[in-house]
Amino acid sequence: METQVNLLKPLAAALATSLAAVIRPALPAVALCTAMIAIDTFTAWRLSCRVRHKHPDAPGQPGRVHSRRLGRALVCLGKVYVLLLVSAAIDIVLAPSTSVLQLSAGAVTAWQAVSILENESSCTDARWPAWLKRYLADKVSRHLH
């Protein structure tokens, strides 16, 4: 029994060190992607408030924070964290000429930026998003169900 305990401590230390080696370089990308997903969630809530004001007879409860939608944001965040940690591990193991972590963080950032622009350009009479509406999806229908 004592040999198992003696083996467990170095094994746990090696595992913790390996995890830290993967997590540490990914932290800036994790922070950036977390901020982008939080901003996207905030702009989706703002869109929901605009939908509520323009369509007061809409079914459902637009303009309110729903735990189901927050749950989807948290699941998305978890998937992005896994992507970034796997990307950081690939960078450590394979040492590619182009950082897979940076490419992954850039892809997530671009995806969230488009979603933020879609949220902000939907259900508004402002002039600035007029040309964006030709290229981006209108997310109003998602808030009317």
Phi and psi in degrees as GROMACS dihedral restraints (atoms count N, CA, C in turn):
[ dihedral_restraints ]
;  ai    aj    ak    al  type     phi  dphi    fc
    3     4     5     6     1   -67.3    20    10
    4     5     6     7     1   -33.0    20    10
    6     7     8     9     1   -67.2    20    10
    7     8     9    10     1   -33.4    20    10
    9    10    11    12     1   -66.3    20    10
   10    11    12    13     1   -40.1    20    10
   12    13    14    15     1   -66.6    20    10
   13    14    15    16     1   -41.0    20    10
   15    16    17    18     1   -65.5    20    10
   16    17    18    19     1   -32.1    20    10
   18    19    20    21     1   -78.9    20    10
   19    20    21    22     1   -30.1    20    10
   21    22    23    24     1   -68.4    20    10
   22    23    24    25     1   -39.9    20    10
   24    25    26    27     1   -63.6    20    10
   25    26    27    28     1   -49.9    20    10
   27    28    29    30     1   -65.0    20    10
   28    29    30    31     1   -33.9    20    10
   30    31    32    33     1   -66.1    20    10
   31    32    33    34     1   -43.4    20    10
   33    34    35    36     1   -65.0    20    10
   34    35    36    37     1   -39.3    20    10
   36    37    38    39     1   -65.5    20    10
   37    38    39    40     1   -40.2    20    10
   39    40    41    42     1   -66.2    20    10
   40    41    42    43     1   -40.8    20    10
   42    43    44    45     1   -65.1    20    10
   43    44    45    46     1   -44.5    20    10
   45    46    47    48     1   -63.8    20    10
   46    47    48    49     1   -39.6    20    10
   48    49    50    51     1   -65.6    20    10
   49    50    51    52     1   -41.5    20    10
   51    52    53    54     1   -63.7    20    10
   52    53    54    55     1   -43.7    20    10
   54    55    56    57     1   -62.8    20    10
   55    56    57    58     1   -42.1    20    10
   57    58    59    60     1   -64.1    20    10
   58    59    60    61     1   -36.3    20    10
   60    61    62    63     1   -65.7    20    10
   61    62    63    64     1   -29.3    20    10
   63    64    65    66     1   -85.6    20    10
   64    65    66    67     1   -40.8    20    10
   66    67    68    69     1   -71.4    20    10
   67    68    69    70     1   -41.3    20    10
   69    70    71    72     1   -56.8    20    10
   70    71    72    73     1   -49.8    20    10
   72    73    74    75     1   -69.0    20    10
   73    74    75    76     1   -19.1    20    10
   75    76    77    78     1   -86.0    20    10
   76    77    78    79     1   -11.3    20    10
   78    79    80    81     1   -58.8    20    10
   79    80    81    82     1   -44.2    20    10
   81    82    83    84     1   -61.7    20    10
   82    83    84    85     1   -39.5    20    10
   84    85    86    87     1   -67.7    20    10
   85    86    87    88     1   -38.7    20    10
   87    88    89    90     1   -62.5    20    10
   88    89    90    91     1   -43.4    20    10
   90    91    92    93     1   -63.6    20    10
   91    92    93    94     1   -44.4    20    10
   93    94    95    96     1   -62.4    20    10
   94    95    96    97     1   -47.9    20    10
   96    97    98    99     1   -66.9    20    10
   97    98    99   100     1   -36.7    20    10
   99   100   101   102     1   -62.2    20    10
  100   101   102   103     1   -44.0    20    10
  102   103   104   105     1   -62.9    20    10
  103   104   105   106     1   -42.7    20    10
  105   106   107   108     1   -65.2    20    10
  106   107   108   109     1   -40.7    20    10
  108   109   110   111     1   -68.3    20    10
  109   110   111   112     1   -37.5    20    10
  111   112   113   114     1   -64.5    20    10
  112   113   114   115     1   -42.5    20    10
  114   115   116   117     1   -64.7    20    10
  115   116   117   118     1   -40.4    20    10
  117   118   119   120     1   -62.5    20    10
  118   119   120   121     1   -42.2    20    10
  120   121   122   123     1   -63.8    20    10
  121   122   123   124     1   -41.0    20    10
  123   124   125   126     1   -64.5    20    10
  124   125   126   127     1   -44.2    20    10
  126   127   128   129     1   -68.8    20    10
  127   128   129   130     1   -30.4    20    10
  129   130   131   132     1   -66.5    20    10
  130   131   132   133     1   -39.1    20    10
  132   133   134   135     1   -65.3    20    10
  133   134   135   136     1   -41.4    20    10
  135   136   137   138     1   -61.2    20    10
  136   137   138   139     1   -41.5    20    10
  138   139   140   141     1   -61.5    20    10
  139   140   141   142     1   -42.1    20    10
  141   142   143   144     1   -60.7    20    10
  142   143   144   145     1   -38.6    20    10
  144   145   146   147     1   -65.7    20    10
  145   146   147   148     1   -40.6    20    10
  147   148   149   150     1   -64.6    20    10
  148   149   150   151     1   -39.7    20    10
  150   151   152   153     1   -63.2    20    10
  151   152   153   154     1   -41.4    20    10
  153   154   155   156     1   -61.3    20    10
  154   155   156   157     1   -40.1    20    10
  156   157   158   159     1   -72.7    20    10
  157   158   159   160     1   -35.2    20    10
  159   160   161   162     1   -83.5    20    10
  160   161   162   163     1   -28.4    20    10
  162   163   164   165     1  -128.7    20    10
  163   164   165   166     1    72.4    20    10
  165   166   167   168     1   -66.4    20    10
  166   167   168   169     1   -20.4    20    10
  168   169   170   171     1   -93.5    20    10
  169   170   171   172     1    10.6    20    10
  171   172   173   174     1   -66.8    20    10
  172   173   174   175     1   144.5    20    10
  174   175   176   177     1   -68.6    20    10
  175   176   177   178     1   160.5    20    10
  177   178   179   180     1    82.3    20    10
  178   179   180   181     1  -160.4    20    10
  180   181   182   183     1  -132.1    20    10
  181   182   183   184     1    71.1    20    10
  183   184   185   186     1   -66.0    20    10
  184   185   186   187     1   150.0    20    10
  186   187   188   189     1    92.9    20    10
  187   188   189   190     1    -0.1    20    10
  189   190   191   192     1  -116.2    20    10
  190   191   192   193     1   151.3    20    10
  192   193   194   195     1   -81.8    20    10
  193   194   195   196     1   125.6    20    10
  195   196   197   198     1  -108.2    20    10
  196   197   198   199     1   136.2    20    10
  198   199   200   201     1   -63.8    20    10
  199   200   201   202     1   -30.5    20    10
  201   202   203   204     1   -63.8    20    10
  202   203   204   205     1   -43.0    20    10
  204   205   206   207     1   -69.9    20    10
  205   206   207   208     1   -37.9    20    10
  207   208   209   210     1   -65.1    20    10
  208   209   210   211     1   -36.5    20    10
  210   211   212   213     1   -62.3    20    10
  211   212   213   214     1   -40.0    20    10
  213   214   215   216     1   -63.9    20    10
  214   215   216   217     1   -38.5    20    10
  216   217   218   219     1   -65.0    20    10
  217   218   219   220     1   -39.3    20    10
  219   220   221   222     1   -68.7    20    10
  220   221   222   223     1   -38.3    20    10
  222   223   224   225     1   -63.9    20    10
  223   224   225   226     1   -43.0    20    10
  225   226   227   228     1   -59.6    20    10
  226   227   228   229     1   -44.0    20    10
  228   229   230   231     1   -60.5    20    10
  229   230   231   232     1   -43.1    20    10
  231   232   233   234     1   -61.9    20    10
  232   233   234   235     1   -42.7    20    10
  234   235   236   237     1   -64.4    20    10
  235   236   237   238     1   -39.1    20    10
  237   238   239   240     1   -66.1    20    10
  238   239   240   241     1   -40.3    20    10
  240   241   242   243     1   -60.8    20    10
  241   242   243   244     1   -43.2    20    10
  243   244   245   246     1   -62.8    20    10
  244   245   246   247     1   -44.6    20    10
  246   247   248   249     1   -56.8    20    10
  247   248   249   250     1   -46.5    20    10
  249   250   251   252     1   -68.2    20    10
  250   251   252   253     1   -38.3    20    10
  252   253   254   255     1   -68.9    20    10
  253   254   255   256     1   -39.5    20    10
  255   256   257   258     1   -65.9    20    10
  256   257   258   259     1   -39.4    20    10
  258   259   260   261     1   -63.2    20    10
  259   260   261   262     1   -41.6    20    10
  261   262   263   264     1   -64.4    20    10
  262   263   264   265     1   -39.0    20    10
  264   265   266   267     1   -65.7    20    10
  265   266   267   268     1   -39.1    20    10
  267   268   269   270     1   -62.1    20    10
  268   269   270   271     1   -43.3    20    10
  270   271   272   273     1   -60.2    20    10
  271   272   273   274     1   -38.3    20    10
  273   274   275   276     1   -71.3    20    10
  274   275   276   277     1   -45.6    20    10
  276   277   278   279     1   -75.4    20    10
  277   278   279   280     1   -47.1    20    10
  279   280   281   282     1   -94.3    20    10
  280   281   282   283     1   -21.7    20    10
  282   283   284   285     1    47.7    20    10
  283   284   285   286     1    59.5    20    10
  285   286   287   288     1   -70.8    20    10
  286   287   288   289     1   162.1    20    10
  288   289   290   291     1   -68.6    20    10
  289   290   291   292     1   -30.3    20    10
  291   292   293   294     1  -110.6    20    10
  292   293   294   295     1   132.3    20    10
  294   295   296   297     1   -68.4    20    10
  295   296   297   298     1   119.5    20    10
  297   298   299   300     1   -67.6    20    10
  298   299   300   301     1   -34.6    20    10
  300   301   302   303     1   -62.2    20    10
  301   302   303   304     1   -45.4    20    10
  303   304   305   306     1   -65.8    20    10
  304   305   306   307     1   -39.5    20    10
  306   307   308   309     1   -64.0    20    10
  307   308   309   310     1   -41.9    20    10
  309   310   311   312     1   -65.5    20    10
  310   311   312   313     1   -45.2    20    10
  312   313   314   315     1   -63.8    20    10
  313   314   315   316     1   -39.3    20    10
  315   316   317   318     1   -64.3    20    10
  316   317   318   319     1   -40.4    20    10
  318   319   320   321     1   -65.4    20    10
  319   320   321   322     1   -44.4    20    10
  321   322   323   324     1   -64.1    20    10
  322   323   324   325     1   -41.9    20    10
  324   325   326   327     1   -63.1    20    10
  325   326   327   328     1   -43.9    20    10
  327   328   329   330     1   -64.3    20    10
  328   329   330   331     1   -42.4    20    10
  330   331   332   333     1   -61.4    20    10
  331   332   333   334     1   -45.4    20    10
  333   334   335   336     1   -69.1    20    10
  334   335   336   337     1   -35.9    20    10
  336   337   338   339     1   -63.1    20    10
  337   338   339   340     1   -41.6    20    10
  339   340   341   342     1   -64.0    20    10
  340   341   342   343     1   -42.5    20    10
  342   343   344   345     1   -63.7    20    10
  343   344   345   346     1   -39.9    20    10
  345   346   347   348     1   -62.8    20    10
  346   347   348   349     1   -45.0    20    10
  348   349   350   351     1   -63.6    20    10
  349   350   351   352     1   -38.3    20    10
  351   352   353   354     1   -63.0    20    10
  352   353   354   355     1   -43.3    20    10
  354   355   356   357     1   -62.7    20    10
  355   356   357   358     1   -44.2    20    10
  357   358   359   360     1   -74.8    20    10
  358   359   360   361     1   -26.0    20    10
  360   361   362   363     1   -91.0    20    10
  361   362   363   364     1    -9.2    20    10
  363   364   365   366     1   -87.3    20    10
  364   365   366   367     1   143.4    20    10
  366   367   368   369     1    56.0    20    10
  367   368   369   370     1    45.6    20    10
  369   370   371   372     1  -138.5    20    10
  370   371   372   373     1   148.3    20    10
  372   373   374   375     1  -100.1    20    10
  373   374   375   376     1     5.0    20    10
  375   376   377   378     1   -62.8    20    10
  376   377   378   379     1   152.8    20    10
  378   379   380   381     1   -80.7    20    10
  379   380   381   382     1   -29.5    20    10
  381   382   383   384     1   -61.8    20    10
  382   383   384   385     1   -34.5    20    10
  384   385   386   387     1   -90.0    20    10
  385   386   387   388     1     9.9    20    10
  387   388   389   390     1   -57.5    20    10
  388   389   390   391     1   -45.9    20    10
  390   391   392   393     1   -74.7    20    10
  391   392   393   394     1   -25.2    20    10
  393   394   395   396     1   -67.9    20    10
  394   395   396   397     1   -33.1    20    10
  396   397   398   399     1   -62.1    20    10
  397   398   399   400     1   -22.4    20    10
  399   400   401   402     1   -72.3    20    10
  400   401   402   403     1   -26.7    20    10
  402   403   404   405     1  -111.3    20    10
  403   404   405   406     1   -20.8    20    10
  405   406   407   408     1  -107.2    20    10
  406   407   408   409     1   158.4    20    10
  408   409   410   411     1   -72.8    20    10
  409   410   411   412     1   146.2    20    10
  411   412   413   414     1   -91.9    20    10
  412   413   414   415     1   118.2    20    10
  414   415   416   417     1   -94.1    20    10
  415   416   417   418     1    10.5    20    10
  417   418   419   420     1   -62.5    20    10
  418   419   420   421     1   -41.3    20    10
  420   421   422   423     1   -60.4    20    10
  421   422   423   424     1   -28.9    20    10
  423   424   425   426     1   -68.2    20    10
  424   425   426   427     1   -24.9    20    10
  426   427   428   429     1   -95.4    20    10
  427   428   429   430     1    -5.0    20    10
  429   430   431   432     1   -94.5    20    10
  430   431   432   433     1    -1.6    20    10
